[in-house]
Amino acid sequence: MSPHLPLTDPAFVQNPYPALERLREETPLFFDTALNRTVVLRYDDISGILRDKRFGRTLTHLYSRDELGWPLPDPAQQHFDAFNGNHMLDSEGEKHTRLRSLVGKAFTPRRVETLQPRIEAILEERLSALGPEFDLVADYAEPLPVTVIAELLGVPEAERFQLRPWSAAIVKLYEPQFTRTQQSEAERAVVEFSALIRKLAAERRADPQDDLITALVQVEDGGQMLSESELTDTCILLLNAGHEASVNGLSAGVLALLRQPEHWKKLVQASGEGDPKPFRTAVEELLRFDTPLPMFERYVLEDLDWNGVSLKMGDQVALIYASGNRDPRRFERADELNLSRDPNPHLTFGLGRHYCLGAPLARLELALSLRALVRHAPILRLADPAALPEYGGGFVIRGLGRLPVRR
């Protein structure tokens, strides 16, 4: 029987690691006929492909759709496709270089660092409002990144309630299979979010503020500026990417800690010592141990041979970060949680030219969120230790739907 990744199987989404371990040892590179992709499971192969310019996030910078033999775009998701093909994550060549340079000048590490006091205040307010039993996902993990991104961009408070539903709708189309209803909801979310950003950008041109939309409106590099559609699509990308990784990373990380209470107790002890480093180190390990965005893809840009596997221009490869992050060839005792693991060269934020621009913000949010939670709830525990965790979506954007806890 041909090897296969059952990405839509709830049991696999629940716990993919035993299946990934078996495949990683038996068939670390294989063509999955159901996915129509070559699946890549070992750390060295994944990191090598991420750094290799013969692989890219798109092909359309080199070839037209006619040359590639691609079908016409689906009009039911024309706005989603336009957004997805216009931001820097799915761009290559000169366009990617220009977009990353411009966005990087506006979305700077210094801007991220200034957010720490506000993040801490949001966390304090959120934790003070929680009762003795709460859903860690909806009541704690979700509100912070949405609020931070909204404040960072400059989205008025009255408009923020729409951001989470928009993001949740849009990312459904990154799964291998989706329904017509999900497609329609994603399309509508892109249209509505784009309209809001265009309105805010027009306001910032007339009346600049100290926010990221103003910075993106004004940013310039060698006479180059962001077009209106590039600015809009960048803002949508920042919400989706930054918020999904933070929510899924924190909730999965806390679940891992509560399943192994000795690790939670170590963090409780560290929280009393006032040193933030143990939390920064712990976050890196939690992101490795249970990867919040387990799979990314690349196109093959030219015919090549990769470790004995023939790949043709136009083929797609599925890079299974969740498998690479558990590869024992790269990580000692890879299936064990080690909050002191250092160095920790996990793949979670990618590598190479598409390394996640929002990684500093995600790391800051996660470390501060974890430290605040440990301080406020030192005896936190699962509401029902015997219950299987509930996952809310598929494998590509793998996140807990609920996580009831008690403090």
N, C-alpha and C positions, 0 to 999 in steps of 0.2 A: 504493500500500500504506500502511495506517495506521501511524503511528509506534508503537513498542513498546519497553519496557525488558525485555530478556530476563534477568530476575533470577536464574533458575535455570540459565542456560547457563554451564557451567564456564569457557568462554573469556571470557565477559563478566566473571565474578567474578575471573578471573585478571588482567585489565586492562580495567577499564570506561571508562577515560578517553578513548580515541579515539571510542567511540560516544557518550559524554556530550558531548564537544565538538561533534560533528556535530549532535546533537539540540538542544543549547543554542543553536546558531547558526540552525538551520532552523526548529525548532518548540519554542521555550522554554517554552510552556504548551500541553499537549495532553492529550486524554482517551485513556487507554490502555484499550482495550476488554477486554484479557485481565486486567489488574489491577483493572478497574472503579474507577479513580481518575484524577484529573487530576494529571499529573506536572508539577512545578515545578522548573526547572533553573537559573534565573539568580539571582545573589546578591541583587539588590534585591528581587525578588519573594519569595524565601525569607525574608529578614530582615523584610520588611514583614508577611508573614503571621504570623511568629513573634511580632510585637509587636501584632497586631491582635486585639482581643477578640471579633471576629466569628468567630474560629476557635478550636477547643479540642481537648483531648485526648479528650474524651468528650462525649456528648449526654445522658447519663442524669441529669444534674443539672437538665435542663430538660424532658425528656420521658420517659414510660415506654416500655418495650419494645413494648407494644401500640400506643401512639401512633406509634412509629417504624416499625411493621410488621416488626420484627426477629423472626427465628425463636426458638423456645425455646432456652435454653442447652443445650449438649451435655453430658449427664451424665458423659461420659467425661473431661471436664476441668473439673468443677465447682469443685474446689479451686483450680486454676490461675486460672479466671475470677474467683473470689472474691478471690484475692490481687491479681490484675491490676486489678480495679476498686476496690481499697481503699487503695492507696498514693498518695502525693502526685503521682507522675509522671502518673498517669492520672485525676487528680481536677481538678475545676474549682470555681469559685465559692467559697462560704464554707468548704466542706470543704478545698479546696486551701490557702486562706489560713491556716486553723487548723492543718493538718498541717505546712505549711512553717514556720510560726512556732514550733510546738512542737519539731520536729526540729532547726530551726536554733538553738534555745537549747541543745540538747544536743550537737549536732555542730558545734562552733564552730571558726573558724580557729585559735584559741589551742590547742584540743585537737589539731588537725592539726599545728601547729608543734612541739608537744612530741614528736612521733613521729620527728623527724629523726635523733636519735642511734640510736634503735632500728632505723630503716630502714638506716642506714649500717652498723650491725653485722650485720644480716641479709645485706646485699649482700656484705660482706667475707667472711663465712662461706661464702656460696654460691659466690663466685668462687674462693676457695681450694680448694674441693672439685672444681672442674672440671678435666678433662684437657685435652690439647692440641687435641682435636676434640670438639665437643659440639653438641647441638641448642639453639639459642638460645631457642626457644619453651618447650620442656618443662623444660630444665635451668636457665634463667635468667629469662625473662620471666614465666612462670606462677607460680613459687613465691612471689615477693615480695608481690604484691597480696593473694593469699589469706592469707598469714601476717599481713600488716599488718591487714587487715580482721578477721581472727579475733582478733588481740590487741586491736584497738580495741574490738570488741564484748565481748570477754571469753569467747570460746569456748575451753573447755579443750583442751589440746594433743591429748589422746586422741580428740577428736571432729573435729579439723580435716581429716582425710583425706577426709571426706565432702563438704566445701564445694565444691571444684572440680567434681567430678562432678555435684553438685546444680545448680550454676550452669550448667554446659554443657548439661544436660538441659533446664532451664527456658527458656533463651533460644532453643532450637530452635523454639518455638512463635511466635516473633516473625517468622519467615520466612513469605512468602506461601503456601508449600506445606510440609506436613510429613506424615509417615507416622503410622499408628495406633500403631506401636511408639514413635515419638518422643513422641506425645501421652501414651501410658501412662507413659513414663519421666518426663516433665515433671510429670505429675499426682502420681506417687509422690514425686518430689523435693520438691514443695511440701508435701505431707503430712508427710514426714519432717523437713524443715528446720523447719517450723512447730512440730512437736512438740518439737524440741530447743530452740528459742527460748522456747517457753512454759515448759519445765522450767527454763531458765536464768533467766527473768524471775521465776519463783516463788522461786528461790534468792536472787536479788538483793533481792527485797522483804524476805526474812527476814534476809539478811546482805549489805548493800550493799558493793560493791567500787568501785575506781577504774577503771571501764570504761564503755563507751557504753551497754550494756544497762541498767546501774544508772541512768545519767543519763536514759535514755528512760523508765524506770519512774518516776522521780521528777519529771520535768520538768512544769511547770505554767505556765499563762499565763491570767490572769484567771479562775482557778477551773477551767479546762479542762485535761484530761489525756488522754494517748493511751489508747484502749481496748486490750484485750489483742490483738485482731486487728490493729489499726492498728500497734501496736508490733511484732508478729510480721512483718507485711508490709513495714514499713519496714526491718527488718533484712535480709530477703531482697532487697529492692530495693538496699540499700547494697552487698551482696555482688555481685549481678549487674552493676549499672551500674558500680560502681567497678572491679571486677576485669576485666570485658571491655574497657573502654576502655584500661586500663593495659597489659594483655597485648598487645592488638592494636596499640596505638599504639607501644609500644616495639619490637616485632618488625618491624612495617612500616617504622618509622623507621630502624632499623639496616640493614634491607635496602636502603633508599634510599641510605643513606650508603655502604654497601659497593659499591653499583653505581657510585658516583661517588667514588672514593677520595680525590680532592682535598679533599672536604668532611670526610672522616674525619680526614685529616691536620691540617686546621685545628683540629679539636676536640682532637686529641692535643697540639698546641701550646698550646691554651688550658688544657688540664688541668695543664700544668706551671707556669702562671702563677698558679694558686690563686684566680682570680676565677670565681665560680659563674654570673655573668650570661650569658656566652656559651652556657652549657648551657640556661639558662631560655629564652633567645631561640631557640636551636636547636629546643627542644621545641615551641614554638609553630609554627614553620615545618614541622616534621615532621608535626604534627597537621593542618596545613592541606594539605600536599602529598599525603598519602595518608591520608584520613580513616578512622579505625577503625570508626566507626558511620555508614555513608554515607547512611542514609535514615531519616527520621522522618515520622510522619503527623499530620494534623490533620483534625478534622471541621469542616464548614461549619455554623455555628450559626444562620444566617439567610440567606435568599435575597440574593444580591449579585452585582455585576459586578466582576471583577478583571482589569484591563488588557484589557478587551474580551471576556473569557471569562465566560459566565454560569454561576454556581454556585448550586445549590439546597441548602436546608437538608437536612442528612443526607448530603450528598456527602462524599467523602474526598479529600484532596489528599496526594500523596506528595512530600515536600520532599527533594530530592536534595542533601544537604549536600556530598557529594563533588564535585558539579558546581559548586555555588556557590563552593566553596573554590578552584576552578580558573577562575573567571570573569575574563577579562581586563579587563572593565569595572570591576572592583574591585581586582584585583591586577596590578601590572605584571609582565610576563613570568611569567604565572601557572603555566605548565607547567615552570618552572625552579625548582630548589631553591636558595633563598637564605637561608642560616643567619643572616644579619644583618638579615632583613626586620623593620622596625620603623617604624610600627605594623603590627600583623598582626591585623586584626579578623576572624579566621576564625569559622566557624559551628559548629565541632566540639562545643562545649559548649552550643549553643543560644543563644537570646536571649529577653529578655522574662521573663514571670512563671515560666516553666518552665526558666530557666537552671539548669544542673546544679549542685546543691548540693555535690556532691563534687568539683568542679573543682579547688579548692586541693589536695586530697589527691592527685588524679591528676597534677597538675603537679609536685608535690613528688616523688612516686614516680618519675616519668619523668625529671626532671632529675637526681636522685641516681643512678638506675639507669644512665643514659647516661654520666655522669661517671665512675662507678666502673668501668664496662666499658671505657671508653677508657683509664683509668689502668692497669688490669690487663692489657689486651690491645691495646696500641698498634698492633700489626701484624695485627689481626684481619682475616680475609678469608673469603669464601664457600668452602666445601669444594669445590663444583663450580660455577664461575661460569657455565657454559653451561646448567646445569639450570634449568628453569622452577620458580619457587617453588610450593610445595604449599599450597593453601588448604583449610581444614578444614570450611568450612560454606558458607552462602549469602552473599547480598549485604547483607542488613540488618545482620547481625552478621558483618562480613567480617574474617576473621583467618587468618593463616598457620597451617597445621597443623604444619609442620616448617620449620626453617631451619638446616641443618647448616653449621657454621662451623669455622674453624681459627684458632688463635692461636700 
